[in-house]
Amino acid sequence: MADLEVGDPAPQFDLPRDGGGSLSLAASAGKPVVLYFYPQDDTTSCTQEAISFSQLKPEFEKAGAVVIGLSPDSAKKHDKFKSKYDLTIDLAADEERKVIEAYHLWGEKSMYGRKYMGVERATFLIGRDGRIARIWRKVRVKGHAEAVLEAVREL
């Protein structure tokens, strides 16, 4: 299956979320959505990324956008993660990896010569029309949230 591209309709989702309830793309219809995928709660890079998006949340809201972090961790683990670092962004739990796979972000990774399956760190900016407006793959955390905010402002 081919990777998603700019202009493609964003795959829909409805997933459990931190704090109970669920998060869906449909609930944010008509607003830009920053959907960022990360491998695991409470790891160095994932924590830095979540803190960066949380710090900029008021700016994203001012630009009319919703920010959702998504990983294969459970909603309960997301609750602990949010509490530990005072995160303000919404976190979706994709324990079965259905959304991660729909966005083509589950694959082979390598660290210190060891190969394993995991989530590719990536961010999708979904426009008000529900189509993918921008994609960042193999994200480097430093400065990423700021770059995404600029792209939201340009929509």
Secondary structure, DSSP 8 states (H G I E B T S, - for coil): -----TTSB----EEEBTTSSEEESGGGTTS-EEEEE-S-TTSHHHHHHHHHHHHTHHHHHHTT-EEEEEESS-HHHHHHHHHHHT--SEEEE-TT-HHHHHTT-EEEEEETTEEEEEE--EEEEE-TTSBEEEEEES--STTHHHHHHHHHHH-
